[in-house]
Amino acid sequence: MGSTTIQFYLFIFQVSWSAIARQNVYWWVTRIAKKINALYIHQHLFRHTHVSLLAEAGVPLPVITERLGHASTKITEEIYLHITKTTKENYLHKFNRIVENL
């Protein structure tokens, strides 16, 4: 990762909300959305994306839950774990390999 990418990652995923005003994040995301002609981008979408990417990378659910500050893995699983296209494709490939070996 380049320096800018690392800084962006730290800004989005590791900076505590107490360190920056939510309005500043909203303003920043809104500006980006306008520049790329996106109809709707909300800063909370980054949290969902981050969780999906962690799950796709194989990070265990309890680790993701702790990172989000949830009391239970059930909350994380029900609200944040979205099945990504890559995850679907990986399981389809696994299933096809099993069927081919029958």
C-alpha positions as CSV (number, residue, x, y, z in Angstrom):
1,M,0.0,0.0,0.0
2,G,1.1,3.5,-0.8
3,S,1.3,6.2,1.8
4,T,-1.9,7.8,0.7
5,T,-3.8,4.5,0.7
6,I,-2.6,3.8,4.3
7,Q,-3.6,7.2,5.4
8,F,-7.1,6.7,3.9
9,Y,-7.4,3.3,5.5
10,L,-6.4,4.7,8.9
11,F,-8.8,7.6,8.5
12,I,-11.8,5.4,7.5
13,F,-11.3,2.4,9.7
14,Q,-9.2,3.2,12.7
15,V,-9.8,6.8,13.7
16,S,-12.0,7.1,16.8
17,W,-15.2,9.1,16.2
18,S,-14.2,11.2,19.2
19,A,-11.1,12.4,17.3
20,I,-13.0,13.9,14.4
21,A,-16.4,15.4,14.1
22,R,-19.1,13.4,12.3
23,Q,-20.0,16.5,10.4
24,N,-16.5,16.6,8.9
25,V,-16.7,13.0,7.7
26,Y,-20.2,13.7,6.3
27,W,-18.9,16.8,4.5
28,W,-15.8,14.8,3.1
29,V,-17.9,11.9,1.9
30,T,-20.5,14.2,0.3
31,R,-17.8,16.1,-1.6
32,I,-16.4,12.8,-3.0
33,A,-19.9,11.6,-3.9
34,K,-20.6,14.8,-5.9
35,K,-17.2,14.5,-7.7
36,I,-18.0,11.0,-8.8
37,N,-21.7,11.7,-9.5
38,A,-22.9,9.2,-7.0
39,L,-26.5,9.6,-5.9
40,Y,-26.0,8.3,-2.4
41,I,-23.0,7.6,-0.3
42,H,-23.2,7.7,3.4
43,Q,-20.1,7.3,5.7
44,H,-21.7,4.3,7.4
45,L,-21.4,2.4,4.2
46,F,-17.7,2.3,4.8
47,R,-18.3,0.3,8.0
48,H,-20.4,-2.3,6.2
49,T,-17.8,-2.5,3.4
50,H,-15.0,-2.9,5.9
51,V,-16.8,-5.8,7.7
52,S,-17.5,-7.5,4.3
53,L,-13.9,-7.3,3.3
54,L,-12.7,-8.6,6.7
55,A,-15.0,-11.6,6.4
56,E,-13.9,-12.2,2.8
57,A,-10.3,-12.2,4.0
58,G,-11.2,-14.9,6.5
59,V,-11.0,-12.9,9.6
60,P,-12.9,-14.8,12.3
61,L,-16.4,-13.5,13.4
62,P,-15.3,-12.9,17.0
63,V,-12.4,-10.7,15.9
64,I,-14.7,-8.7,13.6
65,T,-17.3,-8.3,16.4
66,E,-14.7,-7.0,18.8
67,R,-13.4,-4.6,16.2
68,L,-16.9,-3.2,15.8
69,G,-17.4,-3.0,19.5
70,H,-20.5,-5.2,19.5
71,A,-21.5,-7.2,22.6
72,S,-22.5,-10.2,20.6
73,T,-21.4,-11.9,17.3
74,K,-25.1,-12.3,16.5
75,I,-25.4,-8.5,16.0
76,T,-22.4,-8.5,13.7
77,E,-23.6,-11.5,11.7
78,E,-27.2,-10.3,11.2
79,I,-26.5,-6.7,10.4
80,Y,-23.1,-6.4,8.9
81,L,-22.0,-9.7,7.2
82,H,-23.2,-9.3,3.7
83,I,-22.4,-12.1,1.2
84,T,-20.1,-10.6,-1.4
85,K,-19.9,-11.6,-5.0
86,T,-16.4,-13.1,-4.4
87,T,-17.7,-15.1,-1.4
88,K,-20.5,-16.5,-3.6
89,E,-18.1,-17.4,-6.4
90,N,-15.6,-19.1,-4.0
91,Y,-18.3,-21.3,-2.6
92,L,-19.7,-22.1,-6.0
93,H,-16.2,-23.2,-7.1
94,K,-15.8,-25.4,-4.0
95,F,-19.2,-26.9,-4.7
96,N,-18.3,-27.6,-8.3
97,R,-15.1,-29.3,-7.2
98,I,-17.0,-31.6,-4.9
99,V,-19.6,-32.5,-7.5
100,E,-16.8,-33.2,-10.1
101,N,-15.2,-35.7,-7.7
102,L,-18.4,-37.7,-7.2
